[in-house]
Amino acid sequence: MANDHHIDEQTTSTDKDARLYVPINDTENIEVSVKTSTSKEYCFSKFPGEDHFHLLMHGEIYVTNGHEMYCLDCAIRQGLLTKDRLNWQHQKK
């Protein structure tokens, strides 16, 4: 029962859309996965202002583009993912 209260609290306190999208023209090379191993694997990109690559954690959702692995934040910064659900309408022609 305690978990039910926690879930209800999260859904009612957050009305922001948390969905992410792959830009419509880039769907061929992009894959989204959950890291299930405990091996050390690093995001292919660095956070702004940092000089090191950051570790992808067990259970973390990540994006691959070929052999490159990205955490969700970096995938959004690199343009591999977008929060714009109408991205197909906003493309440059």
WORAPE-V846510 format. One record per pair of residues at least 12 apart in sequence whose C-alpha atoms are under 7 Angstrom apart, sorted by the first residue. I is the first residue (numbers start at 1). GAP is how many residues later the second one is. D is the distance in whole Angstrom. If there is no record, write none. Layout:
i/gap/d
I/GAP/D
I/GAP/D
//
This chain:
i/gap/d
19/64/7
20/61/6
20/62/6
20/63/5
21/60/5
21/61/5
21/62/6
21/64/6
22/58/6
22/59/5
22/60/6
23/57/7
23/58/6
23/59/7
23/64/6
23/65/7
24/64/6
29/36/5
29/37/6
30/33/7
30/34/6
30/35/5
31/32/6
31/33/5
31/34/7
32/30/6
32/31/5
32/32/6
33/28/6
33/29/6
33/30/6
34/25/6
34/26/6
34/27/4
34/28/6
35/22/7
35/23/5
35/24/5
35/25/5
35/26/6
36/22/6
36/23/6
37/21/6
38/20/6
40/15/7
41/14/6
41/15/6
42/12/6
42/13/4
42/14/5
43/12/6
43/13/6
43/26/5
43/27/5
43/28/6
44/24/6
44/25/5
44/26/6
45/25/7
45/29/6
56/15/7
63/12/7
//
